[in-house]
Amino acid sequence: MHAVSVHRHFDVQHADVQSELTYWRDQHRRGQLGYHPFDGIPEGTVRAVCKAYNAQADLTEPQAIKAAREALCLTPGSTNAALADWLAPRCLRHLRSA
């Protein structure tokens, strides 16, 4: 008897960083991200979540938060960490809804 391997091909969608940045910049213009300059923590968070999502499509929200914190070297409890902690899961949800 021969072993048979079955390969399933899943249609895994990859994050388009530029599209996500455009979406979140628009949200920033609408006041959804507070008064933080977009080019700082929000942009870095979106990039970090996209990178983590592309590496692992079944990324969890806590993993997305951790990826953003590590990529941006954020201190837990800081204002920047709070913003990244708020934005990372929302970014992940938006990626999954696309």
TORRO-159254 format. One record per residue (C-alpha): residue in one letter; x, y, z. Coordinates in steps of 0.1 Angstrom, whole numbers, plus 5000, padded with zeros to 4 digits. Each point is the difference from the previous one (the first is absolute). Example, Ala and Ser with C-alpha at 12.3 -4.5 7.8 and 13.67 -1.06 7.14 Angstrom:
<pts>
A512349555078/S501450344993/
</pts>
This chain:
<pts>
M500050005000/H501250354992/A499650315021/V498050264982/S500550365009/V497250244994/H500950374995/R497250255005/H500450344985/F498350265021/D499250344985/V502050205025/Q499850374995/H503150215007/A499950345014/D500650284976/V501950255022/Q499450304978/S496249934999/E499949975038/L502050325005/T497650184976/Y497049875020/W501450095034/R501350354988/D496450064989/Q498849895034/H502650235016/R498750304979/R496549925013/G501350035036/Q499849635008/L503649975012/G500050305023/Y502650274997/H503149794995/P502050084968/F499349714976/D503649964989/G500949885035/I498449735020/P496949954978/E502049944968/G502549785018/T497249805016/V498349944966/R503349894984/A500849775029/V496549835000/C500149964962/K503549845002/A498949765028/Y496849924981/N501949924968/A502349775020/Q497149835019/A496550034985/D498449855032/L501550285021/T498050075032/E499350355014/P502449955029/Q502749904975/A499350304979/I500450235030/K503249825010/A501350044964/A499350375000/R501650055035/E503149814990/A500450174966/L499750355015/C501949925033/L497150135020/T500050015038/P496849845015/G497850265016/S501350294979/T497750214980/N501549874967/A499549645012/A496450085008/L499450134965/A501749704984/D498149765023/W496750174989/L500950014963/A501649664994/P496949795005/R497950244979/C502649984972/L499949625002/R496250004998/H500150234970/L502549774983/R497849705005/S496950184988/A501750104967/
</pts>
